Amino acid sequence: MNFAWNMGNANTNSKLKGIKVIATIAVILVILAIVIFIIYFPIQNQYLILSNRISDWGSFGSYIGGIINPILAGLNIYIFYVLTKTATEFGNRNVQKQLSFSTGQEYQKKINDLMCEIIKIVGECNEIEVKLKKRSDAGVEIEDHERTMVKIEADLLIARAIQRLHWMKTFAESFVKESEPLIPKYIQEVIVLKGEFLLSIDKLIESKMEKPEALDDFFKQKSVFINEVFGYVVKS
């Protein structure tokens, strides 16, 4: 995700600045060692004379190497440590983001599946009402026990729908929770969307699926909730 990439870049830049600071200090120490040697030599020898002996230059090289090599070795170890740690942290963040994204998709699918079940149940309830109406319009007398059985069947369907609405509330909460790491800039908007969606579910449960306006509002809020939250995830 772009968010994970940006966070990784920020941390990497911070680590690289640290490496530059250490490298600068190392260069200063090397220069300081050379300057000290240049100053110390003529003080000890009263005057500065360049030697023609290879052994003297060998000793001088050993002196410089003895100072520079430990500094460079330490700098290399530090750079290796920082780069390894940065790569590991960046990889772990990306894995976490991908897991959150995948889990969010799973909850989104569960919400959509429940919506399909609820639509099917609403269709079955409407079918029962239509059959009764057709028989009534045709002048067929409907006995009390038959009406009772039809009511029980309708009540069972509504109970199934309400159960799935409660599940949907749980999945909506989990969907937002899993999406939070991916959408830090939009979390307040998502909380508002979630609240409106959960409120539409509560109204539908309270009406026992009998108010068409509550059902319409539920369908609308569900679509807005899923599309907007997933849109924020894609943009992040």
CNS distance restraints for C-alpha pairs under 8 A (distance, minus, plus):
assign (resid   1 and name CA) (resid   5 and name CA) 6.30 0.50 0.50
assign (resid   1 and name CA) (resid  94 and name CA) 7.65 0.50 0.50
assign (resid   1 and name CA) (resid  97 and name CA) 7.30 0.50 0.50
assign (resid   1 and name CA) (resid  98 and name CA) 7.89 0.50 0.50
assign (resid   1 and name CA) (resid 182 and name CA) 7.87 0.50 0.50
assign (resid   1 and name CA) (resid 234 and name CA) 7.98 0.50 0.50
assign (resid   1 and name CA) (resid 236 and name CA) 6.68 0.50 0.50
assign (resid   2 and name CA) (resid   6 and name CA) 6.06 0.50 0.50
assign (resid   2 and name CA) (resid 235 and name CA) 7.96 0.50 0.50
assign (resid   2 and name CA) (resid 236 and name CA) 5.73 0.50 0.50
assign (resid   3 and name CA) (resid   7 and name CA) 6.16 0.50 0.50
assign (resid   3 and name CA) (resid 182 and name CA) 6.92 0.50 0.50
assign (resid   3 and name CA) (resid 236 and name CA) 5.50 0.50 0.50
assign (resid   4 and name CA) (resid   8 and name CA) 6.02 0.50 0.50
assign (resid   4 and name CA) (resid  90 and name CA) 7.96 0.50 0.50
assign (resid   4 and name CA) (resid  93 and name CA) 6.65 0.50 0.50
assign (resid   4 and name CA) (resid  94 and name CA) 6.02 0.50 0.50
assign (resid   4 and name CA) (resid  97 and name CA) 7.05 0.50 0.50
assign (resid   5 and name CA) (resid   9 and name CA) 6.15 0.50 0.50
assign (resid   5 and name CA) (resid  94 and name CA) 7.95 0.50 0.50
assign (resid   6 and name CA) (resid  10 and name CA) 6.20 0.50 0.50
assign (resid   7 and name CA) (resid  11 and name CA) 6.32 0.50 0.50
assign (resid   8 and name CA) (resid  12 and name CA) 6.02 0.50 0.50
assign (resid   8 and name CA) (resid  90 and name CA) 5.43 0.50 0.50
assign (resid   9 and name CA) (resid  13 and name CA) 6.00 0.50 0.50
assign (resid  10 and name CA) (resid  14 and name CA) 6.30 0.50 0.50
assign (resid  11 and name CA) (resid  15 and name CA) 6.30 0.50 0.50
assign (resid  11 and name CA) (resid  86 and name CA) 7.46 0.50 0.50
assign (resid  12 and name CA) (resid  16 and name CA) 6.14 0.50 0.50
assign (resid  12 and name CA) (resid  86 and name CA) 6.30 0.50 0.50
assign (resid  13 and name CA) (resid  17 and name CA) 6.20 0.50 0.50
assign (resid  14 and name CA) (resid  18 and name CA) 6.51 0.50 0.50
assign (resid  15 and name CA) (resid  19 and name CA) 6.40 0.50 0.50
assign (resid  15 and name CA) (resid  82 and name CA) 6.71 0.50 0.50
assign (resid  15 and name CA) (resid  83 and name CA) 7.93 0.50 0.50
assign (resid  15 and name CA) (resid  86 and name CA) 7.59 0.50 0.50
assign (resid  16 and name CA) (resid  20 and name CA) 6.25 0.50 0.50
assign (resid  17 and name CA) (resid  21 and name CA) 6.27 0.50 0.50
assign (resid  18 and name CA) (resid  22 and name CA) 6.33 0.50 0.50
assign (resid  19 and name CA) (resid  23 and name CA) 6.05 0.50 0.50
assign (resid  19 and name CA) (resid  78 and name CA) 7.88 0.50 0.50
assign (resid  19 and name CA) (resid  79 and name CA) 6.41 0.50 0.50
assign (resid  20 and name CA) (resid  24 and name CA) 6.03 0.50 0.50
assign (resid  21 and name CA) (resid  25 and name CA) 6.27 0.50 0.50
assign (resid  22 and name CA) (resid  26 and name CA) 6.18 0.50 0.50
assign (resid  22 and name CA) (resid  75 and name CA) 7.18 0.50 0.50
assign (resid  23 and name CA) (resid  27 and name CA) 6.24 0.50 0.50
assign (resid  23 and name CA) (resid  75 and name CA) 6.91 0.50 0.50
assign (resid  24 and name CA) (resid  28 and name CA) 6.22 0.50 0.50
assign (resid  25 and name CA) (resid  29 and name CA) 6.19 0.50 0.50
assign (resid  26 and name CA) (resid  30 and name CA) 6.27 0.50 0.50
assign (resid  26 and name CA) (resid  71 and name CA) 6.29 0.50 0.50
assign (resid  26 and name CA) (resid  72 and name CA) 7.50 0.50 0.50
assign (resid  26 and name CA) (resid  75 and name CA) 7.66 0.50 0.50
assign (resid  27 and name CA) (resid  31 and name CA) 6.19 0.50 0.50
assign (resid  28 and name CA) (resid  32 and name CA) 5.94 0.50 0.50
assign (resid  29 and name CA) (resid  33 and name CA) 6.10 0.50 0.50
assign (resid  30 and name CA) (resid  34 and name CA) 6.39 0.50 0.50
assign (resid  30 and name CA) (resid  67 and name CA) 7.03 0.50 0.50
assign (resid  30 and name CA) (resid  68 and name CA) 6.12 0.50 0.50
assign (resid  31 and name CA) (resid  35 and name CA) 6.12 0.50 0.50
assign (resid  32 and name CA) (resid  36 and name CA) 6.04 0.50 0.50
assign (resid  33 and name CA) (resid  37 and name CA) 6.24 0.50 0.50
assign (resid  33 and name CA) (resid  64 and name CA) 7.88 0.50 0.50
assign (resid  33 and name CA) (resid  67 and name CA) 7.39 0.50 0.50
assign (resid  34 and name CA) (resid  38 and name CA) 6.19 0.50 0.50
assign (resid  34 and name CA) (resid  64 and name CA) 7.33 0.50 0.50
assign (resid  35 and name CA) (resid  39 and name CA) 6.11 0.50 0.50
assign (resid  36 and name CA) (resid  40 and name CA) 5.85 0.50 0.50
assign (resid  37 and name CA) (resid  41 and name CA) 5.94 0.50 0.50
assign (resid  38 and name CA) (resid  42 and name CA) 7.07 0.50 0.50
assign (resid  39 and name CA) (resid  43 and name CA) 6.67 0.50 0.50
assign (resid  40 and name CA) (resid  44 and name CA) 6.27 0.50 0.50
assign (resid  41 and name CA) (resid  45 and name CA) 6.17 0.50 0.50
assign (resid  41 and name CA) (resid  48 and name CA) 7.14 0.50 0.50
assign (resid  42 and name CA) (resid  46 and name CA) 5.25 0.50 0.50
assign (resid  42 and name CA) (resid  47 and name CA) 4.84 0.50 0.50
assign (resid  42 and name CA) (resid  48 and name CA) 4.91 0.50 0.50
assign (resid  43 and name CA) (resid  47 and name CA) 7.13 0.50 0.50
assign (resid  51 and name CA) (resid  56 and name CA) 6.64 0.50 0.50
assign (resid  51 and name CA) (resid  57 and name CA) 7.45 0.50 0.50
assign (resid  52 and name CA) (resid  56 and name CA) 7.87 0.50 0.50
assign (resid  53 and name CA) (resid  57 and name CA) 6.80 0.50 0.50
assign (resid  54 and name CA) (resid  58 and name CA) 6.06 0.50 0.50
assign (resid  55 and name CA) (resid  59 and name CA) 6.18 0.50 0.50
assign (resid  56 and name CA) (resid  60 and name CA) 6.21 0.50 0.50
assign (resid  57 and name CA) (resid  61 and name CA) 6.06 0.50 0.50
assign (resid  58 and name CA) (resid  62 and name CA) 6.17 0.50 0.50
assign (resid  59 and name CA) (resid  63 and name CA) 6.17 0.50 0.50
assign (resid  60 and name CA) (resid  64 and name CA) 6.33 0.50 0.50
assign (resid  61 and name CA) (resid  65 and name CA) 5.91 0.50 0.50
assign (resid  62 and name CA) (resid  66 and name CA) 5.80 0.50 0.50
assign (resid  63 and name CA) (resid  67 and name CA) 6.51 0.50 0.50
assign (resid  64 and name CA) (resid  68 and name CA) 6.06 0.50 0.50
assign (resid  65 and name CA) (resid  69 and name CA) 5.50 0.50 0.50
assign (resid  66 and name CA) (resid  70 and name CA) 6.91 0.50 0.50
assign (resid  67 and name CA) (resid  71 and name CA) 6.84 0.50 0.50
assign (resid  68 and name CA) (resid  72 and name CA) 6.10 0.50 0.50
assign (resid  69 and name CA) (resid  73 and name CA) 5.94 0.50 0.50
assign (resid  70 and name CA) (resid  74 and name CA) 6.05 0.50 0.50
assign (resid  71 and name CA) (resid  75 and name CA) 6.10 0.50 0.50
assign (resid  72 and name CA) (resid  76 and name CA) 6.06 0.50 0.50
assign (resid  73 and name CA) (resid  77 and name CA) 6.27 0.50 0.50
assign (resid  74 and name CA) (resid  78 and name CA) 6.20 0.50 0.50
assign (resid  75 and name CA) (resid  79 and name CA) 6.13 0.50 0.50
assign (resid  76 and name CA) (resid  80 and name CA) 6.06 0.50 0.50
assign (resid  77 and name CA) (resid  81 and name CA) 6.13 0.50 0.50
assign (resid  78 and name CA) (resid  82 and name CA) 6.14 0.50 0.50
assign (resid  79 and name CA) (resid  83 and name CA) 6.06 0.50 0.50
assign (resid  80 and name CA) (resid  84 and name CA) 6.01 0.50 0.50
assign (resid  81 and name CA) (resid  85 and name CA) 6.04 0.50 0.50
assign (resid  82 and name CA) (resid  86 and name CA) 5.99 0.50 0.50
assign (resid  83 and name CA) (resid  87 and name CA) 6.07 0.50 0.50
assign (resid  84 and name CA) (resid  88 and name CA) 6.16 0.50 0.50
assign (resid  85 and name CA) (resid  89 and name CA) 6.13 0.50 0.50
assign (resid  86 and name CA) (resid  90 and name CA) 6.02 0.50 0.50
assign (resid  87 and name CA) (resid  91 and name CA) 6.06 0.50 0.50
assign (resid  88 and name CA) (resid  92 and name CA) 6.12 0.50 0.50
assign (resid  89 and name CA) (resid  93 and name CA) 6.15 0.50 0.50
assign (resid  90 and name CA) (resid  94 and name CA) 6.27 0.50 0.50
assign (resid  91 and name CA) (resid  95 and name CA) 6.20 0.50 0.50
assign (resid  92 and name CA) (resid  96 and name CA) 6.19 0.50 0.50
assign (resid  93 and name CA) (resid  97 and name CA) 6.15 0.50 0.50
assign (resid  94 and name CA) (resid  98 and name CA) 6.10 0.50 0.50
assign (resid  95 and name CA) (resid  99 and name CA) 6.15 0.50 0.50
assign (resid  96 and name CA) (resid 100 and name CA) 6.20 0.50 0.50
assign (resid  97 and name CA) (resid 101 and name CA) 6.08 0.50 0.50
assign (resid  97 and name CA) (resid 181 and name CA) 7.08 0.50 0.50
assign (resid  97 and name CA) (resid 182 and name CA) 6.66 0.50 0.50
assign (resid  98 and name CA) (resid 102 and name CA) 6.09 0.50 0.50
assign (resid  99 and name CA) (resid 103 and name CA) 6.04 0.50 0.50
assign (resid 100 and name CA) (resid 104 and name CA) 5.98 0.50 0.50
assign (resid 100 and name CA) (resid 178 and name CA) 5.22 0.50 0.50
assign (resid 100 and name CA) (resid 179 and name CA) 6.34 0.50 0.50
assign (resid 100 and name CA) (resid 181 and name CA) 7.43 0.50 0.50
assign (resid 100 and name CA) (resid 182 and name CA) 7.60 0.50 0.50
assign (resid 101 and name CA) (resid 105 and name CA) 6.28 0.50 0.50
assign (resid 101 and name CA) (resid 178 and name CA) 7.25 0.50 0.50
assign (resid 101 and name CA) (resid 179 and name CA) 6.70 0.50 0.50
assign (resid 101 and name CA) (resid 182 and name CA) 7.52 0.50 0.50
assign (resid 102 and name CA) (resid 106 and name CA) 6.36 0.50 0.50
assign (resid 103 and name CA) (resid 107 and name CA) 6.44 0.50 0.50
assign (resid 103 and name CA) (resid 175 and name CA) 7.78 0.50 0.50
assign (resid 103 and name CA) (resid 178 and name CA) 6.60 0.50 0.50
assign (resid 104 and name CA) (resid 108 and name CA) 6.16 0.50 0.50
assign (resid 104 and name CA) (resid 174 and name CA) 7.83 0.50 0.50
assign (resid 104 and name CA) (resid 175 and name CA) 5.14 0.50 0.50
assign (resid 104 and name CA) (resid 176 and name CA) 7.64 0.50 0.50
assign (resid 104 and name CA) (resid 178 and name CA) 5.52 0.50 0.50
assign (resid 104 and name CA) (resid 179 and name CA) 5.98 0.50 0.50
assign (resid 105 and name CA) (resid 109 and name CA) 6.20 0.50 0.50
assign (resid 105 and name CA) (resid 175 and name CA) 7.96 0.50 0.50
assign (resid 106 and name CA) (resid 110 and name CA) 6.30 0.50 0.50
assign (resid 107 and name CA) (resid 111 and name CA) 6.18 0.50 0.50
assign (resid 107 and name CA) (resid 171 and name CA) 5.81 0.50 0.50
assign (resid 107 and name CA) (resid 172 and name CA) 7.35 0.50 0.50
assign (resid 107 and name CA) (resid 174 and name CA) 7.07 0.50 0.50
assign (resid 107 and name CA) (resid 175 and name CA) 5.44 0.50 0.50
assign (resid 108 and name CA) (resid 112 and name CA) 6.29 0.50 0.50
assign (resid 108 and name CA) (resid 171 and name CA) 7.86 0.50 0.50
assign (resid 108 and name CA) (resid 172 and name CA) 7.93 0.50 0.50
assign (resid 108 and name CA) (resid 175 and name CA) 6.68 0.50 0.50
assign (resid 108 and name CA) (resid 226 and name CA) 7.05 0.50 0.50
assign (resid 109 and name CA) (resid 113 and name CA) 6.05 0.50 0.50
assign (resid 110 and name CA) (resid 114 and name CA) 6.16 0.50 0.50
assign (resid 110 and name CA) (resid 168 and name CA) 7.94 0.50 0.50
assign (resid 110 and name CA) (resid 171 and name CA) 7.22 0.50 0.50
assign (resid 111 and name CA) (resid 115 and name CA) 6.18 0.50 0.50
assign (resid 111 and name CA) (resid 168 and name CA) 5.76 0.50 0.50
assign (resid 111 and name CA) (resid 171 and name CA) 6.51 0.50 0.50
assign (resid 111 and name CA) (resid 172 and name CA) 7.26 0.50 0.50
assign (resid 112 and name CA) (resid 116 and name CA) 6.34 0.50 0.50
assign (resid 113 and name CA) (resid 117 and name CA) 6.42 0.50 0.50
assign (resid 114 and name CA) (resid 118 and name CA) 6.17 0.50 0.50
assign (resid 114 and name CA) (resid 164 and name CA) 6.27 0.50 0.50
assign (resid 114 and name CA) (resid 165 and name CA) 7.78 0.50 0.50
assign (resid 114 and name CA) (resid 168 and name CA) 6.84 0.50 0.50
assign (resid 115 and name CA) (resid 119 and name CA) 6.17 0.50 0.50
assign (resid 116 and name CA) (resid 120 and name CA) 6.20 0.50 0.50
assign (resid 117 and name CA) (resid 121 and name CA) 6.21 0.50 0.50
assign (resid 117 and name CA) (resid 161 and name CA) 7.74 0.50 0.50
assign (resid 118 and name CA) (resid 122 and name CA) 6.15 0.50 0.50
assign (resid 118 and name CA) (resid 161 and name CA) 5.49 0.50 0.50
assign (resid 118 and name CA) (resid 164 and name CA) 7.27 0.50 0.50
assign (resid 119 and name CA) (resid 123 and name CA) 6.17 0.50 0.50
assign (resid 120 and name CA) (resid 124 and name CA) 6.29 0.50 0.50
assign (resid 121 and name CA) (resid 125 and name CA) 6.26 0.50 0.50
assign (resid 121 and name CA) (resid 157 and name CA) 6.18 0.50 0.50
assign (resid 121 and name CA) (resid 158 and name CA) 7.47 0.50 0.50
assign (resid 121 and name CA) (resid 160 and name CA) 7.94 0.50 0.50
assign (resid 121 and name CA) (resid 161 and name CA) 6.58 0.50 0.50
assign (resid 122 and name CA) (resid 126 and name CA) 6.19 0.50 0.50
assign (resid 123 and name CA) (resid 127 and name CA) 6.11 0.50 0.50
assign (resid 124 and name CA) (resid 128 and name CA) 6.34 0.50 0.50
assign (resid 124 and name CA) (resid 157 and name CA) 7.90 0.50 0.50
assign (resid 125 and name CA) (resid 129 and name CA) 6.48 0.50 0.50
assign (resid 125 and name CA) (resid 154 and name CA) 5.96 0.50 0.50
assign (resid 125 and name CA) (resid 157 and name CA) 7.06 0.50 0.50
assign (resid 126 and name CA) (resid 130 and name CA) 6.11 0.50 0.50
assign (resid 127 and name CA) (resid 131 and name CA) 6.20 0.50 0.50
assign (resid 128 and name CA) (resid 132 and name CA) 6.37 0.50 0.50
assign (resid 128 and name CA) (resid 150 and name CA) 7.43 0.50 0.50
assign (resid 128 and name CA) (resid 154 and name CA) 7.61 0.50 0.50
assign (resid 129 and name CA) (resid 133 and name CA) 6.10 0.50 0.50
assign (resid 130 and name CA) (resid 134 and name CA) 6.08 0.50 0.50
assign (resid 131 and name CA) (resid 135 and name CA) 6.28 0.50 0.50
assign (resid 132 and name CA) (resid 136 and name CA) 6.09 0.50 0.50
assign (resid 133 and name CA) (resid 137 and name CA) 5.96 0.50 0.50
assign (resid 134 and name CA) (resid 138 and name CA) 6.08 0.50 0.50
assign (resid 135 and name CA) (resid 139 and name CA) 6.41 0.50 0.50
assign (resid 135 and name CA) (resid 140 and name CA) 5.23 0.50 0.50
assign (resid 135 and name CA) (resid 141 and name CA) 7.62 0.50 0.50
assign (resid 135 and name CA) (resid 142 and name CA) 7.79 0.50 0.50
assign (resid 136 and name CA) (resid 140 and name CA) 5.51 0.50 0.50
assign (resid 136 and name CA) (resid 141 and name CA) 6.76 0.50 0.50
assign (resid 136 and name CA) (resid 142 and name CA) 7.35 0.50 0.50
assign (resid 142 and name CA) (resid 146 and name CA) 6.51 0.50 0.50
assign (resid 142 and name CA) (resid 147 and name CA) 6.79 0.50 0.50
assign (resid 143 and name CA) (resid 147 and name CA) 6.35 0.50 0.50
assign (resid 144 and name CA) (resid 148 and name CA) 6.14 0.50 0.50
assign (resid 145 and name CA) (resid 149 and name CA) 6.21 0.50 0.50
assign (resid 146 and name CA) (resid 150 and name CA) 6.22 0.50 0.50
assign (resid 147 and name CA) (resid 151 and name CA) 6.11 0.50 0.50
assign (resid 148 and name CA) (resid 152 and name CA) 6.18 0.50 0.50
assign (resid 149 and name CA) (resid 153 and name CA) 6.19 0.50 0.50
assign (resid 150 and name CA) (resid 154 and name CA) 6.17 0.50 0.50
assign (resid 151 and name CA) (resid 155 and name CA) 6.00 0.50 0.50
assign (resid 152 and name CA) (resid 156 and name CA) 6.15 0.50 0.50
assign (resid 153 and name CA) (resid 157 and name CA) 6.34 0.50 0.50
assign (resid 154 and name CA) (resid 158 and name CA) 6.21 0.50 0.50
assign (resid 155 and name CA) (resid 159 and name CA) 6.06 0.50 0.50
assign (resid 156 and name CA) (resid 160 and name CA) 6.23 0.50 0.50
assign (resid 157 and name CA) (resid 161 and name CA) 6.29 0.50 0.50
assign (resid 158 and name CA) (resid 162 and name CA) 6.12 0.50 0.50
assign (resid 158 and name CA) (resid 208 and name CA) 6.85 0.50 0.50
assign (resid 158 and name CA) (resid 209 and name CA) 6.77 0.50 0.50
assign (resid 159 and name CA) (resid 163 and name CA) 6.13 0.50 0.50
assign (resid 160 and name CA) (resid 164 and name CA) 6.37 0.50 0.50
assign (resid 161 and name CA) (resid 165 and name CA) 6.25 0.50 0.50
assign (resid 162 and name CA) (resid 166 and name CA) 6.39 0.50 0.50
assign (resid 162 and name CA) (resid 205 and name CA) 5.98 0.50 0.50
assign (resid 162 and name CA) (resid 208 and name CA) 7.48 0.50 0.50
assign (resid 163 and name CA) (resid 167 and name CA) 6.46 0.50 0.50
assign (resid 164 and name CA) (resid 168 and name CA) 6.05 0.50 0.50
assign (resid 165 and name CA) (resid 169 and name CA) 6.38 0.50 0.50
assign (resid 165 and name CA) (resid 201 and name CA) 6.54 0.50 0.50
assign (resid 165 and name CA) (resid 205 and name CA) 7.48 0.50 0.50
assign (resid 166 and name CA) (resid 170 and name CA) 6.60 0.50 0.50
assign (resid 167 and name CA) (resid 171 and name CA) 6.25 0.50 0.50
assign (resid 168 and name CA) (resid 172 and name CA) 5.99 0.50 0.50
assign (resid 169 and name CA) (resid 173 and name CA) 6.32 0.50 0.50
assign (resid 169 and name CA) (resid 198 and name CA) 6.24 0.50 0.50
assign (resid 169 and name CA) (resid 201 and name CA) 7.52 0.50 0.50
assign (resid 170 and name CA) (resid 174 and name CA) 6.32 0.50 0.50
assign (resid 171 and name CA) (resid 175 and name CA) 5.90 0.50 0.50
assign (resid 172 and name CA) (resid 176 and name CA) 6.31 0.50 0.50
assign (resid 172 and name CA) (resid 194 and name CA) 7.22 0.50 0.50
assign (resid 173 and name CA) (resid 177 and name CA) 6.22 0.50 0.50
assign (resid 173 and name CA) (resid 194 and name CA) 7.65 0.50 0.50
assign (resid 174 and name CA) (resid 178 and name CA) 6.09 0.50 0.50
assign (resid 175 and name CA) (resid 179 and name CA) 6.16 0.50 0.50
assign (resid 176 and name CA) (resid 180 and name CA) 6.06 0.50 0.50
assign (resid 176 and name CA) (resid 190 and name CA) 7.40 0.50 0.50
assign (resid 176 and name CA) (resid 191 and name CA) 7.91 0.50 0.50
assign (resid 176 and name CA) (resid 194 and name CA) 7.71 0.50 0.50
assign (resid 176 and name CA) (resid 229 and name CA) 7.92 0.50 0.50
assign (resid 179 and name CA) (resid 183 and name CA) 6.42 0.50 0.50
assign (resid 179 and name CA) (resid 233 and name CA) 7.07 0.50 0.50
assign (resid 180 and name CA) (resid 184 and name CA) 6.10 0.50 0.50
assign (resid 180 and name CA) (resid 187 and name CA) 6.51 0.50 0.50
assign (resid 182 and name CA) (resid 233 and name CA) 5.98 0.50 0.50
assign (resid 182 and name CA) (resid 236 and name CA) 6.46 0.50 0.50
assign (resid 183 and name CA) (resid 187 and name CA) 6.02 0.50 0.50
assign (resid 183 and name CA) (resid 232 and name CA) 6.39 0.50 0.50
assign (resid 183 and name CA) (resid 233 and name CA) 5.84 0.50 0.50
assign (resid 183 and name CA) (resid 236 and name CA) 5.97 0.50 0.50
assign (resid 186 and name CA) (resid 190 and name CA) 6.28 0.50 0.50
assign (resid 186 and name CA) (resid 232 and name CA) 6.86 0.50 0.50
assign (resid 187 and name CA) (resid 191 and name CA) 6.16 0.50 0.50
assign (resid 188 and name CA) (resid 192 and name CA) 6.43 0.50 0.50
assign (resid 189 and name CA) (resid 193 and name CA) 6.31 0.50 0.50
assign (resid 190 and name CA) (resid 194 and name CA) 6.05 0.50 0.50
assign (resid 190 and name CA) (resid 225 and name CA) 7.99 0.50 0.50
assign (resid 190 and name CA) (resid 228 and name CA) 7.92 0.50 0.50
assign (resid 190 and name CA) (resid 229 and name CA) 6.22 0.50 0.50
assign (resid 191 and name CA) (resid 195 and name CA) 6.14 0.50 0.50
assign (resid 192 and name CA) (resid 196 and name CA) 6.32 0.50 0.50
assign (resid 193 and name CA) (resid 197 and name CA) 6.20 0.50 0.50
assign (resid 193 and name CA) (resid 224 and name CA) 7.73 0.50 0.50
assign (resid 193 and name CA) (resid 225 and name CA) 5.65 0.50 0.50
assign (resid 194 and name CA) (resid 198 and name CA) 6.09 0.50 0.50
assign (resid 194 and name CA) (resid 225 and name CA) 6.53 0.50 0.50
assign (resid 195 and name CA) (resid 199 and name CA) 6.04 0.50 0.50
assign (resid 196 and name CA) (resid 200 and name CA) 6.28 0.50 0.50
assign (resid 196 and name CA) (resid 221 and name CA) 6.84 0.50 0.50
assign (resid 197 and name CA) (resid 201 and name CA) 6.46 0.50 0.50
assign (resid 197 and name CA) (resid 218 and name CA) 7.06 0.50 0.50
assign (resid 197 and name CA) (resid 221 and name CA) 5.10 0.50 0.50
assign (resid 197 and name CA) (resid 222 and name CA) 6.00 0.50 0.50
assign (resid 197 and name CA) (resid 225 and name CA) 6.53 0.50 0.50
assign (resid 198 and name CA) (resid 202 and name CA) 6.26 0.50 0.50
assign (resid 199 and name CA) (resid 203 and name CA) 6.24 0.50 0.50
assign (resid 200 and name CA) (resid 204 and name CA) 6.25 0.50 0.50
assign (resid 200 and name CA) (resid 214 and name CA) 6.95 0.50 0.50
assign (resid 200 and name CA) (resid 217 and name CA) 6.33 0.50 0.50
assign (resid 200 and name CA) (resid 218 and name CA) 5.00 0.50 0.50
assign (resid 200 and name CA) (resid 221 and name CA) 6.91 0.50 0.50
assign (resid 201 and name CA) (resid 205 and name CA) 6.17 0.50 0.50
assign (resid 201 and name CA) (resid 218 and name CA) 6.10 0.50 0.50
assign (resid 202 and name CA) (resid 206 and name CA) 6.04 0.50 0.50
assign (resid 203 and name CA) (resid 207 and name CA) 6.18 0.50 0.50
assign (resid 203 and name CA) (resid 214 and name CA) 6.31 0.50 0.50
assign (resid 204 and name CA) (resid 208 and name CA) 6.20 0.50 0.50
assign (resid 204 and name CA) (resid 209 and name CA) 5.54 0.50 0.50
assign (resid 204 and name CA) (resid 210 and name CA) 7.97 0.50 0.50
assign (resid 204 and name CA) (resid 211 and name CA) 7.47 0.50 0.50
assign (resid 204 and name CA) (resid 214 and name CA) 5.31 0.50 0.50
assign (resid 204 and name CA) (resid 215 and name CA) 6.17 0.50 0.50
assign (resid 204 and name CA) (resid 218 and name CA) 7.09 0.50 0.50
assign (resid 205 and name CA) (resid 209 and name CA) 6.37 0.50 0.50
assign (resid 207 and name CA) (resid 211 and name CA) 6.01 0.50 0.50
assign (resid 207 and name CA) (resid 214 and name CA) 7.51 0.50 0.50
assign (resid 209 and name CA) (resid 214 and name CA) 7.64 0.50 0.50
assign (resid 209 and name CA) (resid 215 and name CA) 6.80 0.50 0.50
assign (resid 211 and name CA) (resid 215 and name CA) 6.48 0.50 0.50
assign (resid 212 and name CA) (resid 216 and name CA) 6.11 0.50 0.50
assign (resid 213 and name CA) (resid 217 and name CA) 6.08 0.50 0.50
assign (resid 214 and name CA) (resid 218 and name CA) 6.12 0.50 0.50
assign (resid 215 and name CA) (resid 219 and name CA) 6.33 0.50 0.50
assign (resid 216 and name CA) (resid 220 and name CA) 6.23 0.50 0.50
assign (resid 217 and name CA) (resid 221 and name CA) 6.03 0.50 0.50
assign (resid 218 and name CA) (resid 222 and name CA) 6.04 0.50 0.50
assign (resid 219 and name CA) (resid 223 and name CA) 6.38 0.50 0.50
assign (resid 220 and name CA) (resid 224 and name CA) 6.29 0.50 0.50
assign (resid 221 and name CA) (resid 225 and name CA) 5.88 0.50 0.50
assign (resid 222 and name CA) (resid 226 and name CA) 6.18 0.50 0.50
assign (resid 223 and name CA) (resid 227 and name CA) 5.96 0.50 0.50
assign (resid 224 and name CA) (resid 228 and name CA) 5.75 0.50 0.50
assign (resid 225 and name CA) (resid 229 and name CA) 6.01 0.50 0.50
assign (resid 226 and name CA) (resid 230 and name CA) 5.99 0.50 0.50
assign (resid 227 and name CA) (resid 231 and name CA) 5.87 0.50 0.50
assign (resid 228 and name CA) (resid 232 and name CA) 6.23 0.50 0.50
assign (resid 229 and name CA) (resid 233 and name CA) 6.37 0.50 0.50
assign (resid 230 and name CA) (resid 234 and name CA) 6.28 0.50 0.50
assign (resid 231 and name CA) (resid 235 and name CA) 6.22 0.50 0.50
assign (resid 232 and name CA) (resid 236 and name CA) 6.15 0.50 0.50
